[in-house]
Structure formats: structure tokens, C-alpha cells
Amino acid sequence: MFRRCCLLLFAVSMVVLGAARAGAEVTSASAVLEKARAGDAEAQTLLGDMYADGKGLKQDYKMAAKWYRKAAEQGYAKAQKKLGNFYTFGKGVKQDYKKAAEWYRKAAEQGDAETQTLLGDIYTLGEGVKQDYKKAAKWYRKAADQGYVNAQYSLGVLYDEGLGVKQSDKKAAKWYRKAAERGHADSQFNLGWMYENGRGVKQDYKNAAEWYTRAAANRQAPSSGCTRAQFNLGLMYEKGIGVEQNYKRAIGYYLEAAEKGFEEAQNNLGNMYKDGRGVEQDYKTAAEWYKRAANLGRSSAQYNLGNMYFDGLGVEKDYKMAAKWYRKAAEQGHANSQYNLGLMHENGDGVEQDYKMAAEWYLKAADQGNSSAQSNLGWLYLTGKGIEQDYKKAVEWYLKAAEQGNTGAQHNLGLMYEKGIGVKQDVDKAVEWYRKAALQGSENAKEALKRLGEE
């Protein structure tokens, strides 16, 4: 299932620029200005907010920065944080990550948990400071100990990955749990992932499903955990892992993730429509979902879409389009697509017949263990089509495929032992391979055994 979430992105974890204090009454600009000019740091910060938000005064980021600076220079932590934000995003001042870090540090040293977390983000990403996971962990811990959920999550990730701290699944799970219990979606997802995989906690699919469910229903933003949890829940309901198998629920979760652009969910939704599981079979809708994921670069969806064009399911049969999508997936290393593209080059379907190209694609798939490609590559070596004839290599590839249970390769390997082609003639071994193929229903192998009197 999908891997856990990563560290929060620096820009994502930032607070809204200059936003006025929650619940604060809007005071007349003149009254605030009077206090600000008298040196009241809180009033200076509020005046900065009014300029930043354009409330009570015309929006003016430069003026906002000016008043934040006055309060910040008096040691007012909230103003230091806001000025740091302005330097981060280049609002009212020239963007300067180094100065942002300096102001964040001043606020963080006064115990402001949010700013401590931002400073941890800065050290994590190396923005304005030298990247230093150890220092990031230090600041995350200070904020996490104060109960700041973003810091608890980020500290969990550092323990999870062993960045700046000694890797510890148990400590990662501990911090994820603290944040998860307070509604942090990515932490809920990561904790579910740890239960699913038995990392830092005892493997428990039911608990995994419960945490995924909480993350999937979490509308916290921004969060990738919600979407990933929806996808993983779809898989669990599809397979009946940790929950009772329920194709309709699987489709529901896949659909939620798919509509957010989660390509793997789009591909799986296509599979459900193609197979008619939990929904009425609909090849056209299946092809549409495959296409959405394929256009996002999902190799499995490109392969599936290629199959739909090859077979004419939900789309008009079109070998050229099939070859196009197989190629896109094949170039990403998708073994089945590499095999299919090789087959199309061998047969001249949708592409010009080209045994050399067929051999090249078969080899790519064969090296990944695709038994059909291994068998077909054996055939090309045997016949010398598109490649220099080499009986020994033919035997080698047939053997690789035969050992994986490929009946055609088992039969052909038997034939090579029977005739002594590429190997020393050995009728006993020939019979052994013919039997393996015959047990899987190969009529050619059965005829060979009959011919050898080994029925």
C-alpha cells in the first residue's frame, strides 16, 4: 500500500501572513497608531496586521513590515514571527531566508511553539541556514513538548527516517500518535501505515484501518494523508484486509481519492469498472479512468489503457494507440508493457514489424523476470530473428521461463533436450520438462510424451 507521508513542506507549514489575532476586536486605526507611536509593541504589531490585511487601513506590506520591525526589535515574539514570515515570502521586504531564520530564532527562543516549528522546518530544508536535521529535531522537540501538533508530526518523521536522531520506529509511532489523537491527518495516516506494516507497533490491520478511516474523513488542509488514507482504505476494502471485504466501499474510497487526482486510485477504479466489482461492468468508464491516470504518467494505467485499445474494450480497437500507451509505460520500466511492445514489434501490430526491436523490448522485460518475454527471447535466439542465432542463449532463456512455470518454454526446453540443440541430448530431461508442461495442459507436450512412449 501507499507509503507514509513525508516531512511538511516549509511553505505549507507557514502561518497566514500578518493575520490579525483571532477574536481580536477591530480597533480604530487612529487609536492603534497613537499607541504604536508611543512604543506599545502589541499596538505596533496590531498596526502591522491592519496594514497587512487591509482592514481599517489601505493594504501596504511595506508599512506592515515597518511596524512589525519596530515591535520585533523590542523583543515582541509575535512580531518577530510575522516579520520572519514577511522575509520568507518577500512581502514588504526583499525575500531573504537568512533574515527570516534570524527573526524566527528570536521568537523561538522565547518559547513560541509555532515559531519553533517553523525554525525546525528551516533547518530541515536548509532555507537561510545550513541544512541540519539535528537542529531541526531540537526545535521540533521544544514545540512538540508544548503539544504543538505539526512539531509532533515532524519529529515523528525524523525518527521514522533517522534524520538528526537515531532511527526509532517506536518513537516515530509515539509522536505520530500524539499528533494523530489531536486530529493531524498526516499523522493519522502514518500511524495507520505503521500498524499495517508492524513498524514501531504490533502489526494490526484493524487498527490500521481505523486510523486510515480517521485520516480519510479528516478535512484538515493542507494534507496529503487524507487522500492517501482514502486510497489505502480502498485497497483494504477491496482485499478484505482489516475490514470485511466490500467492493462498493472500496469504490467509494477510490473515487474520493481519484477525484483529487490520485493516479493510483484512478487506475484501481478503472480495474473495478473493467471487472464489474462493486459496480456494473462498464468498459467505457474503465477506459476513462485509465486514461486520466495514464495522462498523469501512471505506468500501470498506461499499460491497462494499452490493453483496452488492443482488445477494443470501452474504446475502438486501435493497435497504434495500444502501442503508444505500451511504449509510454515501457519507457518507465513497466515489464508487461515492454513484453507487449516486443510482441507488437514481432508481429507488426500497430508498428512496423521489426524483430530487432522486438528482441530489445523482450530483453528489457526478461531482465525483470517476465517469463513470457524470456520465452519469446529464447525463440528469437533459437531462430536468429532480430538477433544473432545462439542455441545456448536460447536454452538459457527458456530455462529461466520454464522454471517460472511458463508452459511454452517448458515444452520448447524439452524439445531442445530431446534433439540436443544448445545442450547435450538428454531424453530423460526432455521427458521431465514435457511432463511439467503437460501437467499444465500443454497439448504439444502431451503429444511429445506420447511420441516418446511416456504417456
PLY file of the C-alpha trace (Angstrom):
ply
format ascii 1.0
element vertex 455
property float x
property float y
property float z
element edge 454
property int vertex1
property int vertex2
end_header
0.00 0.00 0.00
0.96 3.60 -0.38
3.96 4.75 1.63
3.58 7.11 4.55
3.64 10.89 4.30
6.86 12.87 4.30
8.02 15.98 6.10
5.80 19.00 5.93
6.85 21.37 3.19
8.22 24.61 4.54
5.80 26.88 2.71
2.85 24.70 3.68
3.51 24.84 7.38
3.78 28.62 7.41
1.13 30.63 9.16
-1.02 33.10 7.27
0.85 36.32 6.69
0.11 39.01 9.20
-3.36 37.75 10.08
-4.93 39.62 12.97
-5.32 37.84 16.25
-8.31 35.51 16.38
-11.14 37.13 18.22
-9.41 40.50 18.41
-11.73 43.46 18.08
-11.05 45.77 15.19
-9.84 48.96 16.79
-9.82 52.33 15.06
-6.61 52.94 13.16
-6.03 56.27 14.84
-6.20 54.76 18.34
-3.82 51.95 17.38
-1.47 54.37 15.66
-1.32 56.56 18.75
-0.31 53.61 20.95
2.11 52.33 18.34
3.87 55.67 18.09
4.13 55.67 21.88
6.15 52.46 21.62
3.50 49.88 22.55
4.78 46.66 20.93
1.37 44.99 20.88
-0.16 48.03 19.19
2.71 48.16 16.71
2.03 44.53 15.82
-1.70 45.15 15.50
-0.99 48.13 13.26
1.21 45.88 11.15
-1.70 43.42 10.92
-4.06 46.19 9.80
-1.67 47.21 7.03
-1.06 43.57 6.04
-4.75 42.66 5.90
-6.06 45.97 4.57
-8.51 46.25 7.45
-9.02 49.77 8.72
-6.14 50.92 6.55
-5.17 50.61 2.90
-3.20 47.40 2.42
0.50 48.18 2.45
3.01 45.40 3.09
5.94 47.80 3.41
4.18 49.69 6.19
3.21 46.39 7.79
6.85 45.29 7.76
7.92 48.64 9.22
5.64 48.28 12.26
6.38 44.60 12.74
10.06 45.50 12.82
9.53 48.16 15.50
7.74 45.64 17.71
10.18 42.85 16.86
13.15 44.99 17.85
11.54 45.37 21.26
11.58 41.58 21.59
7.87 41.03 20.92
7.69 37.38 19.79
4.52 37.65 17.70
6.02 40.49 15.69
9.29 38.62 15.27
7.39 35.67 13.85
5.36 37.85 11.47
8.47 39.68 10.30
10.09 36.30 9.70
7.08 35.34 7.57
7.44 38.53 5.54
11.09 37.74 4.82
10.15 34.19 3.90
7.58 35.23 1.32
9.09 38.56 0.29
6.15 40.64 1.46
7.01 44.29 2.09
10.69 43.35 2.17
13.06 41.62 -0.20
12.78 37.86 0.21
15.59 36.73 2.47
15.52 33.29 4.08
18.55 34.09 6.21
16.84 37.08 7.82
13.66 35.05 8.16
15.61 32.44 10.11
17.13 35.13 12.35
13.73 36.52 13.31
12.19 33.09 13.77
15.04 32.16 16.08
14.41 35.22 18.25
10.75 34.28 18.67
11.54 30.59 19.09
13.98 31.32 21.90
11.11 32.95 23.76
9.22 29.67 23.68
6.77 30.31 20.84
5.87 26.77 19.73
4.70 27.70 16.27
7.90 29.59 15.53
9.99 26.77 16.98
8.29 24.51 14.45
8.96 26.94 11.61
12.60 27.09 12.65
12.67 23.30 12.59
11.28 23.44 9.05
14.00 25.88 8.05
16.74 23.58 9.33
15.05 20.61 7.67
15.02 22.28 4.26
18.20 24.33 4.65
16.47 27.60 3.79
18.57 30.54 5.02
20.65 28.21 7.15
22.79 25.18 6.52
20.60 22.08 6.46
20.87 20.49 9.88
18.46 17.72 10.88
19.87 17.60 14.39
18.97 21.24 15.00
15.62 20.67 13.30
14.93 17.86 15.76
15.91 20.11 18.67
13.40 22.79 17.72
10.66 20.34 16.80
11.08 18.69 20.19
10.74 22.00 22.04
7.48 22.69 20.24
6.29 19.08 20.43
6.77 19.05 24.19
4.39 22.00 24.30
1.80 19.95 22.43
2.17 21.64 19.05
0.82 19.02 16.63
2.79 20.00 13.49
6.01 19.66 15.50
4.92 16.30 16.91
4.29 15.08 13.38
7.60 16.41 12.03
9.52 14.94 14.96
7.82 11.62 14.21
9.05 11.82 10.64
12.63 12.49 11.76
12.54 9.39 13.99
10.88 7.46 11.19
13.64 8.35 8.73
16.53 8.56 11.21
17.27 12.20 10.35
19.07 14.13 13.09
18.10 11.47 15.60
18.70 7.75 15.94
16.12 5.95 13.84
13.35 4.57 16.03
10.05 3.19 14.80
8.69 3.19 18.34
9.46 6.87 18.91
8.10 7.72 15.47
4.86 5.93 16.32
4.75 7.68 19.70
4.91 11.15 18.17
2.57 10.29 15.31
0.06 9.06 17.88
0.25 12.28 19.90
-0.49 14.35 16.82
-2.98 11.85 15.41
-5.08 11.88 18.56
-5.40 15.64 18.16
-6.66 15.34 14.60
-3.50 15.70 12.49
-4.41 13.92 9.24
-0.91 13.03 8.03
-0.08 11.62 11.46
-3.26 9.58 11.42
-2.26 8.20 8.04
1.31 7.46 9.11
0.16 5.74 12.29
-2.20 3.63 10.21
0.69 2.76 7.91
2.80 1.70 10.90
0.03 -0.55 12.20
-0.41 -2.04 8.75
3.29 -2.82 8.41
4.11 -3.60 12.05
6.58 -0.75 12.35
7.04 0.52 15.91
3.79 -1.15 16.92
2.43 -4.67 16.71
1.02 -5.33 13.26
-2.72 -4.82 13.44
-4.73 -4.41 10.24
-7.88 -3.50 12.14
-6.11 -0.62 13.90
-4.55 0.38 10.59
-8.00 0.59 9.01
-9.31 2.61 11.95
-6.56 5.22 11.66
-6.88 5.33 7.89
-10.61 5.90 8.36
-9.97 8.83 10.68
-7.44 10.30 8.25
-9.73 9.74 5.26
-12.57 11.60 6.96
-10.26 14.40 8.09
-10.84 17.57 6.13
-7.79 19.26 7.60
-5.92 21.24 4.97
-3.33 21.11 3.68
-2.91 17.34 3.94
-1.91 14.51 1.67
-2.67 11.99 4.41
-6.40 12.25 3.81
-6.11 11.27 0.13
-3.56 8.53 0.73
-5.71 7.12 3.51
-8.70 7.04 1.17
-6.65 5.07 -1.34
-5.30 2.62 1.25
-8.79 2.11 2.67
-9.98 1.36 -0.84
-7.33 -1.36 -1.07
-8.26 -2.78 2.34
-11.95 -2.98 1.45
-11.11 -4.44 -1.96
-8.89 -7.15 -0.46
-10.73 -7.62 2.85
-7.69 -6.71 4.95
-8.54 -5.46 8.46
-12.12 -4.92 7.35
-14.82 -7.08 5.81
-14.40 -7.19 2.05
-16.74 -4.69 0.46
-16.26 -3.70 -3.17
-18.78 -0.86 -3.00
-16.93 0.77 -0.12
-13.65 0.20 -1.94
-15.05 2.06 -4.93
-16.29 4.87 -2.69
-12.83 5.44 -1.23
-11.08 5.04 -4.57
-13.48 7.58 -6.06
-12.75 10.16 -3.35
-9.01 9.84 -3.91
-9.33 9.59 -7.70
-11.31 12.82 -7.95
-8.43 14.57 -6.17
-6.06 13.42 -8.89
-4.58 10.42 -7.05
-3.47 8.42 -10.07
-3.16 5.01 -8.41
-6.75 5.32 -7.18
-7.83 6.28 -10.70
-6.15 3.16 -12.06
-7.73 0.90 -9.44
-11.13 2.44 -10.07
-10.64 1.57 -13.71
-9.93 -2.03 -12.67
-13.16 -2.18 -10.65
-15.24 -0.94 -13.59
-13.45 -3.25 -16.01
-14.06 -6.31 -13.82
-17.52 -5.28 -12.62
-16.64 -5.49 -8.94
-18.90 -3.41 -6.70
-20.31 -1.70 -9.77
-21.91 -2.71 -13.04
-19.22 -3.67 -15.54
-18.52 -0.68 -17.76
-15.54 -0.80 -20.11
-16.05 2.77 -21.29
-15.87 4.18 -17.75
-12.92 1.90 -17.01
-11.07 3.28 -20.03
-11.86 6.85 -18.96
-10.33 6.30 -15.51
-7.32 4.54 -17.00
-6.84 7.49 -19.35
-6.94 10.02 -16.51
-4.25 8.14 -14.62
-2.27 7.41 -17.79
-2.17 11.10 -18.67
-0.70 11.74 -15.22
2.09 9.29 -16.03
0.92 6.21 -14.10
2.64 3.30 -15.88
0.15 0.65 -14.72
-2.71 2.76 -16.11
-0.83 3.30 -19.38
-0.46 -0.47 -19.63
-4.13 -1.05 -18.84
-5.20 1.59 -21.36
-2.97 -0.08 -23.93
-4.80 -3.35 -23.26
-8.17 -1.64 -23.73
-7.10 -0.30 -27.13
-5.59 -3.65 -28.09
-8.78 -5.55 -27.21
-11.25 -2.83 -28.18
-12.82 -2.63 -24.74
-14.54 0.68 -23.98
-12.66 2.25 -26.89
-12.39 1.47 -30.57
-9.80 -1.22 -31.22
-6.63 0.54 -32.29
-3.26 -1.21 -32.33
-1.40 2.04 -32.91
-2.92 3.58 -29.80
-2.21 0.38 -27.89
1.44 0.55 -28.95
1.59 4.24 -27.99
0.45 3.57 -24.42
2.53 0.41 -24.05
5.56 2.43 -25.11
4.90 5.15 -22.53
4.71 2.55 -19.77
7.59 0.51 -21.19
9.87 3.53 -21.14
9.15 3.80 -17.42
10.30 0.22 -16.92
6.88 -1.50 -16.85
7.78 -5.12 -17.65
4.43 -6.29 -19.04
4.31 -3.27 -21.34
7.84 -3.98 -22.51
6.78 -7.53 -23.32
3.62 -6.42 -25.13
5.54 -3.83 -27.13
8.06 -6.50 -28.07
5.21 -8.76 -29.18
3.71 -6.00 -31.32
7.07 -5.40 -32.99
7.45 -9.13 -33.60
4.00 -9.41 -35.18
3.84 -5.98 -36.79
0.70 -4.98 -34.91
0.31 -1.19 -34.72
4.01 -0.79 -35.50
6.31 -1.83 -38.31
7.42 -5.44 -37.93
10.91 -5.31 -36.51
12.46 -8.39 -34.90
15.42 -6.42 -33.64
13.15 -4.02 -31.74
11.16 -6.99 -30.52
14.32 -8.55 -29.12
15.31 -5.31 -27.41
11.98 -4.95 -25.64
11.82 -8.64 -24.76
15.27 -8.36 -23.20
14.20 -5.42 -21.03
11.17 -7.33 -19.78
13.07 -10.60 -19.47
15.70 -8.99 -17.27
12.85 -8.06 -14.91
11.72 -11.66 -14.74
8.83 -11.61 -17.22
8.54 -15.27 -18.18
6.67 -14.64 -21.45
9.41 -12.27 -22.58
12.07 -14.79 -21.54
10.34 -17.50 -23.56
9.94 -15.31 -26.64
13.53 -14.14 -26.36
14.52 -17.79 -26.31
12.58 -18.27 -29.53
14.35 -15.35 -31.22
17.75 -16.74 -30.21
16.68 -20.15 -31.49
15.54 -18.81 -34.87
18.04 -15.96 -35.20
15.33 -13.40 -35.86
16.40 -9.86 -34.98
19.36 -11.22 -33.08
22.36 -13.45 -33.78
21.31 -17.09 -33.59
22.60 -18.65 -30.39
21.23 -22.01 -29.24
22.89 -21.83 -25.84
21.30 -18.48 -25.07
18.01 -19.83 -26.31
18.31 -22.62 -23.74
19.27 -20.15 -21.01
16.18 -18.01 -21.58
13.87 -20.99 -21.99
15.18 -22.34 -18.70
14.52 -19.06 -16.88
10.96 -19.01 -18.18
10.39 -22.73 -17.64
11.44 -22.51 -14.01
8.71 -19.91 -13.54
6.13 -22.31 -14.93
5.87 -21.00 -18.49
4.38 -23.96 -20.40
5.61 -22.89 -23.84
9.16 -22.59 -22.52
8.89 -25.93 -20.73
7.80 -27.62 -23.94
10.49 -25.94 -26.04
13.16 -26.74 -23.47
12.04 -30.35 -23.58
12.35 -30.28 -27.35
15.89 -28.88 -27.17
16.93 -31.63 -24.76
15.25 -34.22 -26.95
17.05 -33.02 -30.09
20.29 -31.92 -28.41
20.02 -28.33 -29.57
22.15 -25.95 -27.47
22.53 -28.68 -24.84
23.75 -32.25 -24.70
20.96 -34.55 -25.85
19.15 -35.92 -22.80
15.81 -37.67 -23.33
15.21 -38.03 -19.59
15.42 -34.27 -19.11
13.28 -33.79 -22.17
10.61 -36.01 -20.63
10.91 -34.13 -17.33
10.17 -30.80 -18.99
7.46 -32.24 -21.23
5.73 -33.62 -18.14
5.82 -30.23 -16.40
4.23 -28.62 -19.43
1.71 -31.43 -19.89
0.55 -31.13 -16.29
-0.36 -27.53 -17.10
-2.39 -28.63 -20.10
0.08 -28.26 -22.98
-1.22 -30.39 -25.86
2.15 -30.16 -27.65
3.88 -31.56 -24.56
1.33 -34.37 -24.31
1.96 -35.27 -27.96
5.71 -35.25 -27.33
5.33 -37.63 -24.38
3.14 -39.88 -26.50
5.76 -39.84 -29.25
8.42 -40.86 -26.72
6.21 -43.56 -25.24
5.97 -41.72 -21.92
2.21 -41.18 -21.66
0 1
1 2
2 3
3 4
4 5
5 6
6 7
7 8
8 9
9 10
10 11
11 12
12 13
13 14
14 15
15 16
16 17
17 18
18 19
19 20
20 21
21 22
22 23
23 24
24 25
25 26
26 27
27 28
28 29
29 30
30 31
31 32
32 33
33 34
34 35
35 36
36 37
37 38
38 39
39 40
40 41
41 42
42 43
43 44
44 45
45 46
46 47
47 48
48 49
49 50
50 51
51 52
52 53
53 54
54 55
55 56
56 57
57 58
58 59
59 60
60 61
61 62
62 63
63 64
64 65
65 66
66 67
67 68
68 69
69 70
70 71
71 72
72 73
73 74
74 75
75 76
76 77
77 78
78 79
79 80
80 81
81 82
82 83
83 84
84 85
85 86
86 87
87 88
88 89
89 90
90 91
91 92
92 93
93 94
94 95
95 96
96 97
97 98
98 99
99 100
100 101
101 102
102 103
103 104
104 105
105 106
106 107
107 108
108 109
109 110
110 111
111 112
112 113
113 114
114 115
115 116
116 117
117 118
118 119
119 120
120 121
121 122
122 123
123 124
124 125
125 126
126 127
127 128
128 129
129 130
130 131
131 132
132 133
133 134
134 135
135 136
136 137
137 138
138 139
139 140
140 141
141 142
142 143
143 144
144 145
145 146
146 147
147 148
148 149
149 150
150 151
151 152
152 153
153 154
154 155
155 156
156 157
157 158
158 159
159 160
160 161
161 162
162 163
163 164
164 165
165 166
166 167
167 168
168 169
169 170
170 171
171 172
172 173
173 174
174 175
175 176
176 177
177 178
178 179
179 180
180 181
181 182
182 183
183 184
184 185
185 186
186 187
187 188
188 189
189 190
190 191
191 192
192 193
193 194
194 195
195 196
196 197
197 198
198 199
199 200
200 201
201 202
202 203
203 204
204 205
205 206
206 207
207 208
208 209
209 210
210 211
211 212
212 213
213 214
214 215
215 216
216 217
217 218
218 219
219 220
220 221
221 222
222 223
223 224
224 225
225 226
226 227
227 228
228 229
229 230
230 231
231 232
232 233
233 234
234 235
235 236
236 237
237 238
238 239
239 240
240 241
241 242
242 243
243 244
244 245
245 246
246 247
247 248
248 249
249 250
250 251
251 252
252 253
253 254
254 255
255 256
256 257
257 258
258 259
259 260
260 261
261 262
262 263
263 264
264 265
265 266
266 267
267 268
268 269
269 270
270 271
271 272
272 273
273 274
274 275
275 276
276 277
277 278
278 279
279 280
280 281
281 282
282 283
283 284
284 285
285 286
286 287
287 288
288 289
289 290
290 291
291 292
292 293
293 294
294 295
295 296
296 297
297 298
298 299
299 300
300 301
301 302
302 303
303 304
304 305
305 306
306 307
307 308
308 309
309 310
310 311
311 312
312 313
313 314
314 315
315 316
316 317
317 318
318 319
319 320
320 321
321 322
322 323
323 324
324 325
325 326
326 327
327 328
328 329
329 330
330 331
331 332
332 333
333 334
334 335
335 336
336 337
337 338
338 339
339 340
340 341
341 342
342 343
343 344
344 345
345 346
346 347
347 348
348 349
349 350
350 351
351 352
352 353
353 354
354 355
355 356
356 357
357 358
358 359
359 360
360 361
361 362
362 363
363 364
364 365
365 366
366 367
367 368
368 369
369 370
370 371
371 372
372 373
373 374
374 375
375 376
376 377
377 378
378 379
379 380
380 381
381 382
382 383
383 384
384 385
385 386
386 387
387 388
388 389
389 390
390 391
391 392
392 393
393 394
394 395
395 396
396 397
397 398
398 399
399 400
400 401
401 402
402 403
403 404
404 405
405 406
406 407
407 408
408 409
409 410
410 411
411 412
412 413
413 414
414 415
415 416
416 417
417 418
418 419
419 420
420 421
421 422
422 423
423 424
424 425
425 426
426 427
427 428
428 429
429 430
430 431
431 432
432 433
433 434
434 435
435 436
436 437
437 438
438 439
439 440
440 441
441 442
442 443
443 444
444 445
445 446
446 447
447 448
448 449
449 450
450 451
451 452
452 453
453 454
